């Protein structure tokens, strides 16, 4: 049973499914949920896009991070009543920084029993090249990490003999 869970919410379907799973895990003892939105201050730079100085400053502003994070968390909170059996406590947290590092740091600061997070299922090749946030968190967190998918991915439903060969 879980007394406290950290659920990173990025607005994806996978993160909403993770919230559903967290509610189910916390329901037996009405454990506390910590919903966390982390905003990378320079996401456009990581995608190779050009930014003006003005756009970069705006993207990095704490006010922008908080406003966008509040919208994402509010959408997730709107779904909480649809999870039967969970009537426990929850907190929301909005942070700015490297998503994986911030998630792990918050889990340690809050002393949660587990992190329940969505996995966007980056393609095998892309995942190997840059790594996903969930992959990074799984390998460095000092607590349990439960990764969930919104729905089975195409590669997950293939028979073992049908693996894609990248050679």
HELIX and SHEET records of a PDB file:
HELIX    1   1 UNK A   13  UNK A   27  1                                  15    
HELIX    2   2 UNK A   43  UNK A   46  1                                   4    
HELIX    3   3 UNK A   53  UNK A   60  1                                   8    
HELIX    4   4 UNK A   62  UNK A   78  1                                  17    
HELIX    5   5 UNK A   80  UNK A   82  5                                   3    
HELIX    6   6 UNK A   99  UNK A  110  1                                  12    
HELIX    7   7 UNK A  124  UNK A  130  1                                   7    
HELIX    8   8 UNK A  133  UNK A  140  1                                   8    
HELIX    9   9 UNK A  154  UNK A  156  5                                   3    
HELIX   10  10 UNK A  160  UNK A  162  5                                   3    
SHEET    1   A 5 UNK A  90  UNK A  96  0                                        
SHEET    2   A 5 UNK A  32  UNK A  39  1                                        
SHEET    3   A 5 UNK A   4  UNK A   8  1                                        
SHEET    4   A 5 UNK A 114  UNK A 118  1                                        
SHEET    5   A 5 UNK A 144  UNK A 148  1                                        
END                                                                             
